[in-house]
Structures are given as C-alpha cells and as structure tokens.
Amino acid sequence: MVKKMAFRRREYELFYYALAETSLGWVGIIGNEKGLREMFLPENSKEDILNYITKNDRSGIQFVADNNKFSLLLEKVRNYFNGEHVHFNDQEINLSGYTPFQKIVLLKTREIPYGATRTYRWLAEQAGYPRAYRAAGGVMRINPLPLIIPCHRVLGSQGQLTGFSATGGLALKHKMLSLEGALKNNKDQLDE
C-alpha cells in the first residue's frame, strides 16, 4: 500500500502597490480589491517607500507593482501636494483587522472636510466615547491611510499641533494644513 502525501499549497493574499513622486517627495499606496490598505506620505526616495512596504513581517502577502491601478489616486495626491483642493472620500478603504472603536474613529476622521480642523476630544465625542480622547489620539497614531483618512486635521484641545507619526512629523502636518489654508493666518502653531 502506497501512502499519498498531501502537500498544502501556500496561499497568498495579493496586494498591489504604486509609487509616485510629488512636490514633497515620494509617496506610496497599497491596496487590493477590498480597498486601500496603506499609504505612505512623502519620503526622500522611492527606496524609502519600498523599504516601508517590505519592512514588516508580511507573510502570506504577495505584492505586485501596478501604478496603473492607482493612477487616478496618485494624480490626486500629486495635486494635493501642489496645493489644489482635493477630496479623497471616493476611495474605497480596507480597515479589516481594526477594532470597532478604531474603525469608527478612523471613519469619523474621514468626515473632516478639506481646510477644516477638529480636536481629539471632538473626535472621541463623534465616535460615541466622549472621554476617550487619548484613545482617539492613539488611533490617529496607527492610521494606515494618512491623507485618505486625514489625521493631520486633528489638533490638540487648544488648537495646537500635536503628534504626527509620518516621517516629517509636525513639520509635515503643519505644511499639509497650510496647503489647505487650515491654519489661522498661517501662524506657526507647532508645539515646542
């Protein structure tokens, strides 16, 4: 009698990525048929973005470069960083793996209009957890889609710029809000 050995074929989840150069540096997008999954704000080089895509343990995920799949979105991103009024609410997003609280905070953040700002306290209230403003800030720190989910529009309780986990930190947050005309008199509101 001959025993048959079953070999399991390794299954991969397929994601596409695209890179583009903007006036502030290179950006990257990752997504699949379920929607956008990650965005990387301006970096100095294309290699920096590729390192972010490949740095984490992403076993079970296969990446395929496809700028055509994201060409319209990348054009909007370029236009945004050139100072044009751009909306990203038409983009499908994929928030699988996030808790219900994280999802609602991210979705409420997505509702903040271009050129407007809100506070972490406002965000927590909108999410239905008025005392969880620090937790709302924690969700902003792990926002997978900055710009698409505009966490740069969320400020401290006194309107000060606080926290921004993207490369470039608060200086980039300030620049993005300035592009949108969201800072009163374009005063430097950076926390020192």
Backbone as CSV, one residue per row, in Angstrom:
resi,resn,N_x,N_y,N_z,CA_x,CA_y,CA_z,C_x,C_y,C_z
1,MET,0.841,-1.173,0.000,0.000,0.000,0.000,0.885,1.235,0.000
2,VAL,0.567,2.172,-0.865,1.333,3.401,-1.015,0.580,4.533,-0.328
3,LYS,1.302,5.245,0.565,0.681,6.388,1.230,0.838,7.613,0.339
4,LYS,-0.239,8.368,0.224,-0.175,9.618,-0.529,0.105,10.749,0.458
5,MET,1.010,11.590,0.080,1.333,12.737,0.922,0.661,13.960,0.325
6,ALA,-0.055,14.607,1.144,-0.722,15.826,0.687,0.188,17.015,0.968
7,PHE,0.432,17.754,-0.046,1.224,18.975,0.103,0.276,20.160,0.027
8,ARG,0.349,20.999,1.046,-0.508,22.183,1.035,0.171,23.270,0.234
9,ARG,-0.580,23.799,-0.668,-0.075,24.921,-1.445,-0.225,26.173,-0.595
10,ARG,0.816,26.916,-0.498,0.769,28.129,0.304,-0.093,29.164,-0.406
11,GLU,-1.032,29.704,0.325,-1.937,30.702,-0.232,-1.438,32.094,0.144
12,TYR,-1.542,32.996,-0.787,-1.122,34.377,-0.579,-2.295,35.312,-0.803
13,GLU,-2.321,36.369,-0.035,-3.265,37.432,-0.320,-2.521,38.420,-1.209
14,LEU,-3.124,38.777,-2.298,-2.488,39.635,-3.288,-2.807,41.100,-3.015
15,PHE,-1.763,41.907,-2.924,-1.898,43.349,-2.787,-1.102,44.011,-3.896
16,TYR,-1.605,45.143,-4.340,-0.913,45.941,-5.348,-0.335,47.166,-4.660
17,TYR,0.756,47.651,-5.190,1.303,48.896,-4.664,1.718,49.791,-5.813
18,ALA,1.773,51.074,-5.505,2.175,52.057,-6.501,2.962,53.148,-5.802
19,LEU,3.906,53.707,-6.509,4.748,54.779,-6.002,4.649,55.966,-6.943
20,ALA,4.789,57.157,-6.385,4.764,58.355,-7.221,5.572,59.452,-6.559
21,GLU,6.161,60.276,-7.381,6.898,61.425,-6.878,5.966,62.626,-6.834
22,THR,5.995,63.337,-5.706,5.205,64.559,-5.543,6.173,65.715,-5.305
23,SER,5.631,66.906,-5.163,6.472,68.071,-4.906,7.176,67.994,-3.552
24,LEU,6.689,67.137,-2.640,7.315,66.989,-1.314,8.120,65.710,-1.161
25,GLY,8.128,64.860,-2.184,8.866,63.608,-2.101,8.037,62.454,-2.640
26,TRP,8.513,61.247,-2.389,7.868,60.037,-2.899,6.779,59.561,-1.954
27,VAL,5.639,59.132,-2.517,4.532,58.561,-1.754,4.272,57.147,-2.250
28,GLY,3.564,56.365,-1.422,3.220,55.002,-1.809,1.824,54.641,-1.364
29,ILE,1.206,53.742,-2.110,-0.148,53.254,-1.836,-0.132,51.736,-1.927
30,ILE,-0.845,51.079,-1.008,-1.044,49.629,-1.065,-2.550,49.375,-1.001
31,GLY,-3.038,48.459,-1.824,-4.450,48.117,-1.785,-4.725,46.838,-2.547
32,ASN,-5.968,46.390,-2.463,-6.406,45.237,-3.241,-7.871,45.441,-3.600
33,GLU,-8.537,44.367,-4.017,-9.935,44.506,-4.441,-10.850,44.931,-3.306
34,LYS,-10.410,44.790,-2.052,-11.215,45.202,-0.899,-11.069,46.691,-0.603
35,GLY,-10.070,47.343,-1.185,-9.867,48.768,-0.972,-8.433,49.099,-0.620
36,LEU,-8.195,50.374,-0.374,-6.860,50.841,0.002,-6.533,50.340,1.396
37,ARG,-5.295,49.925,1.586,-4.883,49.358,2.872,-3.864,50.227,3.600
38,GLU,-2.906,50.786,2.862,-1.878,51.617,3.493,-1.466,52.728,2.544
39,MET,-1.062,53.847,3.147,-0.498,54.951,2.384,0.736,55.444,3.112
40,PHE,1.738,55.798,2.335,2.984,56.322,2.893,3.160,57.745,2.383
41,LEU,3.255,58.679,3.325,3.406,60.089,2.981,4.830,60.368,2.504
42,PRO,5.070,61.570,1.974,6.344,61.846,1.303,7.604,61.439,2.059
43,GLU,8.435,60.721,1.323,9.770,60.308,1.756,10.769,60.849,0.741
44,ASN,12.045,60.798,1.102,13.083,61.335,0.218,13.286,60.538,-1.057
45,SER,13.064,59.230,-0.993,13.358,58.410,-2.172,12.342,57.293,-2.346
46,LYS,12.301,56.788,-3.551,11.457,55.640,-3.882,11.863,54.441,-3.026
47,GLU,13.165,54.286,-2.779,13.672,53.166,-1.984,13.150,53.217,-0.549
48,ASP,13.008,54.440,0.002,12.454,54.573,1.357,11.045,53.999,1.419
49,ILE,10.234,54.289,0.408,8.861,53.772,0.373,8.881,52.253,0.219
50,LEU,9.707,51.751,-0.670,9.794,50.300,-0.854,10.230,49.604,0.432
51,ASN,11.117,50.229,1.181,11.526,49.664,2.471,10.355,49.577,3.437
52,TYR,9.495,50.591,3.466,8.313,50.537,4.334,7.395,49.391,3.933
53,ILE,7.235,49.208,2.638,6.342,48.153,2.157,6.860,46.782,2.561
54,THR,8.167,46.592,2.517,8.736,45.271,2.766,9.271,45.081,4.180
55,LYS,9.294,46.127,5.018,9.956,46.024,6.326,9.228,45.157,7.334
56,ASN,7.919,45.190,7.330,7.152,44.432,8.319,7.051,42.974,7.921
57,ASP,6.791,42.140,8.907,6.541,40.734,8.615,5.199,40.655,7.904
58,ARG,5.236,40.373,6.660,4.023,40.333,5.853,3.893,38.955,5.216
59,SER,4.111,37.930,6.022,3.987,36.579,5.493,2.553,36.352,5.035
60,GLY,2.412,35.643,3.952,1.096,35.381,3.395,0.592,36.489,2.498
61,ILE,1.438,37.485,2.251,1.051,38.594,1.381,2.032,38.666,0.216
62,GLN,1.494,38.810,-0.963,2.314,38.989,-2.155,2.021,40.377,-2.711
63,PHE,3.081,41.121,-3.015,2.945,42.465,-3.553,3.284,42.482,-5.029
64,VAL,2.478,43.228,-5.773,2.709,43.402,-7.204,2.668,44.898,-7.488
65,ALA,3.698,45.405,-8.135,3.723,46.823,-8.512,2.723,47.055,-9.639
66,ASP,1.894,48.095,-9.482,0.906,48.404,-10.515,0.479,49.861,-10.396
67,ASN,1.251,50.760,-10.993,0.914,52.182,-10.938,-0.371,52.490,-11.698
68,ASN,-0.703,51.685,-12.711,-1.929,51.931,-13.471,-3.169,51.758,-12.610
69,LYS,-3.135,50.807,-11.699,-4.287,50.538,-10.831,-4.619,51.752,-9.963
70,PHE,-3.624,52.527,-9.623,-3.814,53.674,-8.734,-3.521,55.014,-9.420
71,SER,-3.525,55.045,-10.731,-3.088,56.249,-11.460,-3.937,57.478,-11.126
72,LEU,-5.254,57.335,-11.050,-6.106,58.489,-10.734,-5.870,58.984,-9.308
73,LEU,-5.739,58.048,-8.379,-5.474,58.422,-6.998,-4.117,59.114,-6.883
74,LEU,-3.102,58.577,-7.536,-1.775,59.189,-7.458,-1.782,60.591,-8.052
75,GLU,-2.566,60.793,-9.078,-2.685,62.142,-9.655,-3.328,63.095,-8.656
76,LYS,-4.344,62.622,-7.935,-4.978,63.448,-6.906,-3.994,63.769,-5.779
77,VAL,-3.176,62.792,-5.414,-2.178,63.017,-4.358,-1.173,64.073,-4.821
78,ARG,-0.708,63.956,-6.055,0.219,64.978,-6.596,-0.431,66.357,-6.561
79,ASN,-1.689,66.425,-6.997,-2.402,67.700,-6.998,-2.542,68.258,-5.589
80,TYR,-2.835,67.393,-4.623,-2.946,67.830,-3.237,-1.641,68.496,-2.783
81,PHE,-0.529,67.834,-3.008,0.746,68.387,-2.559,1.206,69.582,-3.386
82,ASN,0.517,69.856,-4.489,0.746,71.087,-5.256,-0.193,72.198,-4.813
83,GLY,-0.989,71.935,-3.760,-1.843,72.964,-3.191,-3.256,73.015,-3.742
84,GLU,-3.652,72.031,-4.520,-5.009,72.015,-5.066,-5.986,71.415,-4.051
85,HIS,-7.220,71.889,-4.104,-8.293,71.405,-3.234,-8.743,70.045,-3.772
86,VAL,-8.434,68.998,-3.029,-8.696,67.629,-3.474,-9.458,66.876,-2.387
87,HIS,-10.422,66.055,-2.815,-11.164,65.179,-1.901,-10.774,63.736,-2.177
88,PHE,-10.724,62.933,-1.118,-10.379,61.516,-1.248,-11.508,60.606,-0.756
89,ASN,-12.695,61.157,-0.518,-13.793,60.358,0.033,-14.341,59.328,-0.938
90,ASP,-13.972,59.412,-2.193,-14.462,58.444,-3.178,-13.621,57.171,-3.212
91,GLN,-12.585,57.110,-2.404,-11.694,55.948,-2.387,-12.219,54.872,-1.448
92,GLU,-12.308,53.644,-1.938,-12.657,52.516,-1.079,-11.486,52.236,-0.151
93,ILE,-11.789,51.984,1.122,-10.726,51.684,2.079,-10.977,50.321,2.713
94,ASN,-9.896,49.694,3.148,-9.950,48.362,3.743,-9.437,48.464,5.181
95,LEU,-10.359,48.447,6.138,-9.988,48.553,7.553,-10.117,47.216,8.278
96,SER,-10.015,46.122,7.535,-10.090,44.816,8.197,-8.921,44.690,9.171
97,GLY,-9.195,44.065,10.300,-8.164,43.893,11.318,-8.183,44.971,12.392
98,TYR,-9.002,45.992,12.221,-9.100,47.049,13.231,-10.308,46.783,14.122
99,THR,-10.239,47.240,15.362,-11.343,47.050,16.302,-12.513,47.956,15.912
100,PRO,-13.715,47.674,16.422,-14.848,48.565,16.140,-14.570,50.013,16.556
101,PHE,-13.945,50.210,17.717,-13.609,51.574,18.151,-12.651,52.232,17.168
102,GLN,-11.609,51.534,16.779,-10.643,52.093,15.835,-11.317,52.440,14.510
103,LYS,-12.179,51.557,14.026,-12.865,51.815,12.753,-13.730,53.063,12.823
104,ILE,-14.502,53.204,13.906,-15.385,54.367,13.979,-14.586,55.656,14.090
105,VAL,-13.486,55.628,14.833,-12.636,56.820,14.938,-12.042,57.158,13.571
106,LEU,-11.553,56.161,12.861,-10.989,56.407,11.532,-12.047,56.925,10.564
107,LEU,-13.235,56.356,10.609,-14.299,56.797,9.699,-14.792,58.201,10.046
108,LYS,-14.855,58.544,11.329,-15.232,59.907,11.730,-14.153,60.906,11.296
109,THR,-12.902,60.499,11.380,-11.805,61.360,10.929,-11.945,61.631,9.437
110,ARG,-12.350,60.630,8.720,-12.504,60.760,7.267,-13.537,61.821,6.892
111,GLU,-14.462,62.118,7.797,-15.503,63.104,7.540,-15.035,64.548,7.722
112,ILE,-13.858,64.762,8.274,-13.369,66.130,8.490,-13.065,66.743,7.122
113,PRO,-13.731,67.850,6.793,-13.566,68.414,5.449,-12.206,69.067,5.206
114,TYR,-11.862,69.140,3.953,-10.656,69.833,3.498,-10.659,71.250,4.074
115,GLY,-9.517,71.668,4.626,-9.384,73.021,5.140,-9.936,73.232,6.540
116,ALA,-10.505,72.193,7.145,-11.061,72.299,8.497,-10.201,71.480,9.458
117,THR,-10.310,71.803,10.727,-9.621,71.016,11.753,-10.614,70.688,12.857
118,ARG,-10.311,69.640,13.598,-11.097,69.224,14.752,-10.112,68.829,15.849
119,THR,-10.634,68.598,17.048,-9.768,68.198,18.157,-9.937,66.710,18.443
120,TYR,-8.996,66.167,19.204,-9.096,64.772,19.633,-10.354,64.576,20.479
121,ARG,-10.702,65.571,21.278,-11.914,65.496,22.105,-13.152,65.413,21.207
122,TRP,-13.223,66.260,20.185,-14.344,66.226,19.238,-14.439,64.846,18.597
123,LEU,-13.291,64.327,18.210,-13.259,63.025,17.542,-13.797,61.925,18.466
124,ALA,-13.386,61.953,19.720,-13.870,60.957,20.689,-15.379,61.096,20.886
125,GLU,-15.861,62.331,20.967,-17.304,62.550,21.120,-18.063,62.021,19.911
126,GLN,-17.565,62.307,18.716,-18.220,61.842,17.491,-18.244,60.317,17.410
127,ALA,-17.228,59.693,17.962,-17.147,58.232,17.955,-18.045,57.612,19.022
128,GLY,-18.629,58.448,19.887,-19.517,57.936,20.931,-18.819,57.631,22.238
129,TYR,-17.575,58.072,22.377,-16.789,57.834,23.595,-16.172,59.161,24.038
130,PRO,-16.978,60.066,24.603,-16.522,61.433,24.868,-15.295,61.571,25.765
131,ARG,-15.024,60.594,26.596,-13.857,60.697,27.484,-12.635,59.977,26.923
132,ALA,-12.754,59.414,25.745,-11.665,58.611,25.172,-10.817,59.401,24.178
133,TYR,-10.576,60.670,24.472,-9.814,61.485,23.522,-8.362,61.033,23.400
134,ARG,-7.773,60.508,24.467,-6.413,59.970,24.352,-6.400,58.700,23.507
135,ALA,-7.415,57.881,23.673,-7.532,56.667,22.849,-7.745,57.036,21.387
136,ALA,-8.521,58.097,21.138,-8.711,58.565,19.763,-7.369,59.007,19.181
137,GLY,-6.553,59.663,19.999,-5.208,60.039,19.556,-4.358,58.825,19.238
138,GLY,-4.520,57.769,20.022,-3.795,56.529,19.755,-4.193,55.917,18.422
139,VAL,-5.463,56.043,18.070,-5.911,55.537,16.768,-5.291,56.366,15.645
140,MET,-5.188,57.672,15.845,-4.563,58.524,14.821,-3.108,58.104,14.601
141,ARG,-2.453,57.681,15.662,-1.052,57.263,15.575,-0.880,56.033,14.684
142,ILE,-1.912,55.178,14.589,-1.810,53.965,13.775,-2.624,54.057,12.480
143,ASN,-3.057,55.255,12.138,-3.840,55.462,10.914,-3.079,54.893,9.714
144,PRO,-3.655,53.908,9.028,-2.944,53.289,7.910,-3.004,54.096,6.622
145,LEU,-3.893,55.097,6.571,-4.123,55.823,5.323,-4.112,57.339,5.525
146,PRO,-2.991,57.886,6.028,-2.961,59.338,6.208,-3.208,60.023,4.859
147,LEU,-3.865,61.106,4.881,-4.353,61.878,3.737,-5.711,61.351,3.286
148,ILE,-5.860,60.053,3.069,-7.160,59.474,2.728,-8.065,59.559,3.958
149,ILE,-7.515,59.227,5.112,-8.157,59.449,6.412,-7.325,60.563,7.049
150,PRO,-7.790,61.819,6.940,-6.933,62.986,7.201,-6.644,63.276,8.672
151,CYS,-5.815,62.445,9.277,-5.469,62.613,10.687,-4.692,63.904,10.936
152,HIS,-4.106,64.478,9.888,-3.389,65.745,10.063,-4.344,66.880,10.434
153,ARG,-5.637,66.679,10.250,-6.632,67.703,10.569,-7.106,67.632,12.016
154,VAL,-6.535,66.737,12.793,-6.917,66.590,14.207,-5.843,67.255,15.067
155,LEU,-6.305,68.181,15.916,-5.402,69.000,16.727,-5.670,68.790,18.210
156,GLY,-4.760,69.339,19.013,-4.946,69.316,20.462,-6.105,70.206,20.880
157,SER,-6.491,70.125,22.150,-7.690,70.817,22.635,-7.627,72.335,22.507
158,GLN,-6.434,72.896,22.484,-6.276,74.342,22.331,-5.948,74.736,20.882
159,GLY,-6.107,73.797,19.966,-5.833,74.074,18.558,-4.364,73.934,18.190
160,GLN,-3.567,73.367,19.077,-2.135,73.214,18.813,-1.867,71.931,18.015
161,LEU,-0.807,71.971,17.248,-0.384,70.784,16.512,0.264,69.824,17.500
162,THR,-0.268,68.624,17.551,0.300,67.599,18.426,0.342,66.297,17.667
163,GLY,1.384,65.575,17.834,1.512,64.240,17.276,1.266,64.106,15.790
164,PHE,2.211,63.521,15.105,2.052,63.134,13.708,3.128,62.101,13.435
165,SER,2.706,60.879,13.205,3.658,59.770,13.152,4.342,59.598,11.803
166,ALA,3.934,60.335,10.799,4.581,60.221,9.484,5.986,60.809,9.539
167,THR,6.841,60.337,8.642,8.155,60.950,8.502,7.936,62.427,8.196
168,GLY,8.678,63.267,8.848,8.463,64.702,8.699,7.713,65.271,9.888
169,GLY,7.048,64.397,10.646,6.403,64.762,11.898,5.538,66.009,11.821
170,LEU,5.628,66.818,12.864,4.790,68.006,12.964,5.050,69.009,11.851
171,ALA,6.267,69.056,11.342,6.559,69.984,10.236,5.730,69.612,9.005
172,LEU,5.593,68.308,8.722,4.774,67.874,7.592,3.299,68.159,7.870
173,LYS,2.843,67.903,9.087,1.454,68.199,9.456,1.171,69.683,9.241
174,HIS,2.076,70.531,9.680,1.949,71.975,9.507,1.875,72.333,8.021
175,LYS,2.748,71.732,7.226,2.777,72.001,5.786,1.451,71.595,5.130
176,MET,0.922,70.431,5.496,-0.333,69.945,4.919,-1.498,70.853,5.302
177,LEU,-1.551,71.272,6.555,-2.620,72.176,6.979,-2.473,73.547,6.318
178,SER,-1.256,73.992,6.110,-1.023,75.256,5.409,-1.485,75.166,3.961
179,LEU,-1.184,74.024,3.302,-1.650,73.826,1.931,-3.167,73.958,1.839
180,GLU,-3.863,73.506,2.880,-5.319,73.540,2.904,-5.875,74.876,3.404
181,GLY,-4.988,75.773,3.855,-5.448,77.039,4.409,-6.132,76.866,5.760
182,ALA,-5.792,75.811,6.467,-6.469,75.489,7.724,-5.850,76.163,8.945
183,LEU,-4.675,76.741,8.809,-4.040,77.402,9.947,-4.365,78.889,9.893
184,LYS,-4.918,79.398,10.974,-5.289,80.810,11.036,-4.065,81.681,10.804
185,ASN,-4.149,82.543,9.818,-3.071,83.477,9.473,-1.751,82.769,9.203
186,ASN,-1.796,81.457,8.932,-0.598,80.664,8.699,0.443,80.840,9.796
187,LYS,-0.017,81.111,11.024,0.912,81.215,12.157,1.484,79.844,12.452
188,ASP,2.705,79.840,12.905,3.348,78.588,13.270,2.753,78.116,14.600
189,GLN,1.968,77.044,14.552,1.328,76.513,15.750,2.021,75.259,16.256
190,LEU,3.247,75.052,15.857,3.959,73.860,16.300,4.214,73.896,17.793
191,ASP,3.982,72.788,18.462,4.362,72.656,19.869,5.863,72.537,19.947
192,GLU,6.457,73.246,20.824,7.913,73.142,21.004,8.214,72.184,22.115
